[in-house]
């Protein structure tokens, strides 16, 4: 079932997100997991090749060195495995706008509540919980929680305050930025004028008394030529100077 969430930003613009479904999320995870296994296998084969190509005296070191080297090698493998299977999600989500390769392929991404990009802390939290979810039946509990959540959140999303959405964010046709909403509240006659045009009309009215007749005629004609096409009423029956005076003292007052 398609689920959506609407988020209003501080700039009075509303965005609607389509939430990623369980199927696309788990297929993205399967792609990421396959890439991780592919990298791990490639590294293993490279190490195996290096070991087989080593000189005979390196292949049979003293027993004391063997124990030390085994311990170092095991530590390196543990750290490398941790980085590959845990750091992989953190780095990609943090540095690539909430998208791992699997998420990018499926057209989904992680965002924080409010539509903000996922940050390092949020990514760490959701992926620490991921380890717990993996241990609990290979994400079986996550699947159940995601299906029951109204916002398709798994446990990691709930802990980190994140959502997984389809990467098709769009601005609602009915929403408006603050400046546009302010224009709608003004006189309908001048609702299509820009803020710069409104200010120009006001400044003309304020300085009108200091202009001579010729200057007043020329300046008012220039201003009126740019605003007449945007007025909801043509006002063809009055000249440019009187039109600007009318607008400044009524619609823009």
C-alpha positions as CSV (number, residue, x, y, z in Angstrom):
1,X,0.0,0.0,0.0
2,X,1.4,3.4,-0.9
3,X,2.0,5.7,2.0
4,X,2.9,9.4,1.9
5,X,4.0,11.9,4.5
6,X,3.8,15.7,4.2
7,X,6.5,17.9,5.7
8,X,6.2,21.7,6.1
9,X,9.5,23.6,6.1
10,X,10.3,26.8,8.0
11,X,10.0,28.7,4.7
12,X,6.3,27.8,4.5
13,X,6.9,25.4,1.6
14,X,5.2,22.0,2.0
15,X,6.8,18.9,0.5
16,X,5.2,15.5,0.0
17,X,7.2,12.4,0.2
18,X,6.2,8.9,-0.9
19,X,7.5,6.5,1.7
20,X,9.6,3.6,0.5
21,X,7.9,0.3,0.9
22,X,9.1,-2.8,2.6
23,X,10.0,-4.5,-0.7
24,X,12.1,-1.8,-2.2
25,X,13.9,-1.3,1.1
26,X,14.8,-4.9,1.5
27,X,15.8,-5.3,-2.1
28,X,18.1,-2.3,-1.7
29,X,19.6,-4.0,1.4
30,X,20.1,-7.2,-0.7
31,X,22.0,-5.2,-3.3
32,X,24.2,-3.5,-0.7
33,X,24.8,-6.8,1.1
34,X,25.8,-8.4,-2.2
35,X,28.2,-5.6,-2.9
36,X,29.7,-6.1,0.6
37,X,30.1,-9.8,0.1
38,X,31.6,-9.2,-3.4
39,X,34.3,-6.8,-1.9
40,X,35.0,-9.3,0.9
41,X,35.4,-12.1,-1.5
42,X,37.7,-10.0,-3.7
43,X,39.9,-9.1,-0.8
44,X,40.0,-12.7,0.4
45,X,41.1,-13.9,-3.1
46,X,43.8,-11.2,-3.2
47,X,45.2,-12.2,0.2
48,X,45.1,-15.9,-0.9
49,X,47.0,-15.0,-4.0
50,X,49.6,-13.0,-2.1
51,X,50.0,-15.9,0.4
52,X,50.5,-18.5,-2.4
53,X,53.0,-16.3,-4.1
54,X,55.1,-15.7,-1.0
55,X,58.7,-17.2,-0.8
56,X,59.1,-20.6,1.1
57,X,60.8,-19.0,4.1
58,X,57.8,-16.6,4.5
59,X,55.3,-19.4,4.3
60,X,57.0,-21.3,7.2
61,X,58.0,-18.6,9.8
62,X,59.1,-19.5,13.4
63,X,56.3,-20.5,15.7
64,X,56.6,-17.3,17.8
65,X,56.2,-15.1,14.8
66,X,53.3,-17.2,13.6
67,X,51.3,-16.6,16.7
68,X,52.0,-12.9,16.6
69,X,51.2,-12.6,12.9
70,X,48.0,-14.6,13.3
71,X,46.9,-12.2,16.1
72,X,47.7,-9.1,14.0
73,X,46.0,-10.6,10.9
74,X,42.9,-11.5,12.9
75,X,42.7,-8.0,14.3
76,X,43.0,-6.5,10.9
77,X,40.3,-8.7,9.5
78,X,38.0,-7.9,12.3
79,X,38.5,-4.1,11.9
80,X,38.2,-4.5,8.1
81,X,35.0,-6.5,8.4
82,X,33.5,-4.0,10.8
83,X,34.3,-1.1,8.5
84,X,33.0,-3.0,5.4
85,X,29.7,-4.2,6.9
86,X,29.0,-1.4,9.4
87,X,30.8,1.7,8.1
88,X,29.6,1.0,4.6
89,X,26.1,2.2,5.4
90,X,27.2,5.1,7.6
91,X,29.6,6.5,5.0
92,X,27.2,6.3,2.1
93,X,24.2,7.6,4.0
94,X,26.2,10.5,5.5
95,X,28.3,11.5,2.5
96,X,25.9,10.7,-0.4
97,X,22.7,12.3,0.7
98,X,21.1,9.3,2.4
99,X,21.8,6.9,-0.5
100,X,23.8,3.7,-0.5
101,X,24.4,2.1,-3.9
102,X,21.4,-0.2,-3.3
103,X,19.1,2.7,-2.3
104,X,20.3,4.7,-5.3
105,X,19.5,1.8,-7.6
106,X,16.0,1.5,-6.1
107,X,15.4,5.2,-6.1
108,X,15.1,5.6,-2.4
109,X,17.0,7.5,0.3
110,X,17.2,8.3,4.0
111,X,16.1,11.7,5.4
112,X,15.7,13.0,8.9
113,X,12.4,14.1,10.3
114,X,11.5,17.4,8.8
115,X,13.0,16.4,5.4
116,X,16.5,17.4,6.4
117,X,19.5,15.4,5.0
118,X,20.7,12.6,7.2
119,X,23.7,13.6,9.3
120,X,26.5,11.6,10.8
121,X,24.9,11.1,14.2
122,X,21.6,9.9,12.8
123,X,23.3,7.5,10.4
124,X,25.4,6.0,13.3
125,X,22.4,5.5,15.5
126,X,20.2,3.9,12.8
127,X,23.1,1.5,11.9
128,X,24.0,0.6,15.4
129,X,20.4,-0.5,15.8
130,X,20.8,-2.3,12.4
131,X,23.3,-4.7,14.1
132,X,20.7,-5.6,16.7
133,X,18.0,-6.1,14.0
134,X,20.4,-8.3,12.1
135,X,21.0,-10.4,15.1
136,X,17.2,-10.8,15.7
137,X,16.4,-13.3,13.0
138,X,18.1,-11.5,10.0
139,X,15.8,-8.4,10.0
140,X,12.7,-10.5,10.6
141,X,11.6,-8.2,13.5
142,X,12.4,-5.2,11.3
143,X,10.1,-6.4,8.6
144,X,7.2,-6.7,11.1
145,X,7.9,-3.3,12.7
146,X,8.1,-1.6,9.3
147,X,4.8,-3.1,8.2
148,X,3.0,-2.0,11.4
149,X,4.6,1.5,11.4
150,X,2.4,4.2,9.8
151,X,5.6,5.8,8.4
152,X,7.3,2.5,7.3
153,X,9.9,2.9,10.0
154,X,12.1,0.1,11.2
155,X,13.6,0.2,14.7
156,X,16.7,2.0,13.5
157,X,14.6,4.7,12.0
158,X,12.6,5.2,15.2
159,X,15.8,5.5,17.2
160,X,17.5,7.9,14.8
161,X,14.4,9.9,13.8
162,X,14.7,9.1,10.1
163,X,12.5,8.1,7.2
164,X,13.2,6.2,4.0
165,X,11.5,7.9,1.1
166,X,11.3,7.5,-2.6
167,X,13.7,9.9,-4.3
168,X,11.0,11.9,-6.0
169,X,10.5,14.8,-3.7
170,X,8.2,17.4,-5.2
171,X,6.7,20.7,-4.2
172,X,3.0,20.6,-3.8
173,X,1.2,22.6,-6.5
174,X,-1.0,24.2,-3.8
175,X,1.8,25.3,-1.5
176,X,3.5,28.6,-1.8
177,X,6.6,30.3,-0.5
178,X,6.1,33.0,2.1
179,X,6.4,35.9,-0.5
180,X,3.8,34.3,-2.7
181,X,1.4,33.8,0.1
182,X,1.9,37.4,1.1
183,X,0.9,38.5,-2.4
184,X,-2.3,36.5,-2.2
185,X,-3.3,38.4,0.9
186,X,-2.9,41.7,-0.9
187,X,-5.4,43.5,-3.1
188,X,-6.3,41.1,-6.0
189,X,-5.7,43.9,-8.4
190,X,-1.9,43.8,-7.8
191,X,-1.4,40.2,-6.7
192,X,0.8,39.4,-9.7
193,X,3.2,42.3,-9.2
194,X,6.7,41.4,-7.9
195,X,8.0,42.9,-4.7
196,X,10.4,45.1,-6.7
197,X,7.5,46.4,-8.8
198,X,5.5,47.2,-5.8
199,X,8.4,49.1,-4.2
200,X,9.0,51.0,-7.4
201,X,5.4,52.2,-7.4
202,X,5.6,53.3,-3.8
203,X,8.9,55.2,-4.4
204,X,7.5,56.9,-7.5
205,X,4.5,58.2,-5.4
206,X,6.8,59.4,-2.6
207,X,9.1,61.3,-5.0
208,X,6.4,62.4,-7.4
209,X,6.1,65.9,-6.0
210,X,9.7,66.6,-6.7
211,X,9.5,65.7,-10.4
212,X,8.7,68.2,-13.1
213,X,5.8,67.5,-15.5
214,X,8.0,66.1,-18.3
215,X,10.0,63.9,-15.9
216,X,6.8,62.7,-14.2
217,X,5.3,61.8,-17.5
218,X,8.5,59.9,-18.7
219,X,9.1,58.0,-15.4
220,X,5.4,57.1,-14.9
221,X,5.2,55.8,-18.5
222,X,8.3,53.6,-18.0
223,X,7.0,52.1,-14.7
224,X,3.4,51.7,-16.0
225,X,4.6,49.8,-19.1
226,X,6.0,47.1,-16.9
227,X,3.1,46.7,-14.5
228,X,0.0,47.2,-16.7
229,X,0.2,43.7,-18.2
230,X,0.2,42.2,-14.7
231,X,-2.9,44.1,-13.4
232,X,-6.1,42.2,-13.3
233,X,-7.9,45.4,-14.5
234,X,-6.4,47.3,-17.5
235,X,-7.2,50.8,-16.4
236,X,-7.0,52.1,-20.0
237,X,-9.2,55.0,-19.1
238,X,-6.6,56.8,-17.0
239,X,-3.0,57.9,-17.7
240,X,0.1,56.4,-16.3
241,X,0.7,59.0,-13.5
242,X,-2.8,58.7,-12.2
243,X,-2.6,54.9,-12.3
244,X,0.5,54.8,-10.2
245,X,-1.0,57.2,-7.7
246,X,-4.2,55.1,-7.5
247,X,-2.2,51.9,-6.9
248,X,0.1,53.5,-4.3
249,X,-2.8,55.1,-2.3
250,X,-5.2,52.1,-2.4
251,X,-4.0,48.7,-3.3
252,X,-0.4,49.1,-2.0
253,X,-1.1,51.4,1.0
